[in-house]
Amino acid sequence: VDSGPYYDDCIRDTCACDSGGDCDCFCTAVAAYAAECRKKEICVTWRSPDIC
């Protein structure tokens, strides 16, 4: 899965975030990429106690 568009969305959304803080918007953007990967049966482990 090409991460380029998701990366660009993540930067834009995180910088422009006005709801719940930067982390909420960051997590939403990364979750969108992970969901697209899941559709292609690719597991992306990105959540941790420190992130989202």
C-alpha positions as CSV (number, residue, x, y, z in Angstrom):
1,V,0.0,0.0,0.0
2,D,1.5,3.3,-1.0
3,S,2.0,5.3,2.2
4,G,2.6,8.6,0.4
5,P,-1.0,9.9,0.3
6,Y,-1.6,8.7,3.9
7,Y,1.6,10.4,5.0
8,D,0.6,13.7,3.4
9,D,-2.9,13.4,5.0
10,C,-1.4,12.6,8.4
11,I,0.9,15.7,8.3
12,R,-2.0,18.0,7.1
13,D,-4.5,16.6,9.6
14,T,-2.2,16.6,12.6
15,C,-1.0,20.2,11.9
16,A,-4.6,21.4,11.4
17,C,-6.1,19.4,14.2
18,D,-8.6,21.3,16.3
19,S,-10.4,18.5,18.1
20,G,-9.0,16.5,21.0
21,G,-5.4,17.5,20.4
22,D,-2.8,16.5,17.8
23,C,-2.7,12.9,18.9
24,D,-6.3,12.3,18.1
25,C,-5.9,13.5,14.6
26,F,-2.6,11.6,14.2
27,C,-4.1,8.4,15.4
28,T,-7.1,8.8,13.0
29,A,-4.8,9.3,10.1
30,V,-2.6,6.3,10.9
31,A,-5.6,4.1,11.5
32,A,-6.8,4.9,8.0
33,Y,-3.6,3.6,6.6
34,A,-3.7,0.5,8.7
35,A,-7.3,-0.2,7.6
36,E,-6.3,0.0,4.0
37,C,-3.4,-2.4,4.7
38,R,-5.8,-4.8,6.4
39,K,-7.9,-4.8,3.2
40,K,-4.9,-6.2,1.4
41,E,-4.2,-8.7,4.3
42,I,-1.2,-6.7,5.5
43,C,-0.9,-6.4,9.3
44,V,0.6,-3.1,10.5
45,T,1.3,-3.0,14.2
46,W,1.4,0.6,15.2
47,R,-0.5,1.0,18.4
48,S,1.4,0.9,21.7
49,P,0.9,2.1,25.2
50,D,2.7,5.4,24.2
51,I,1.0,5.9,20.8
52,C,-2.8,6.0,20.4
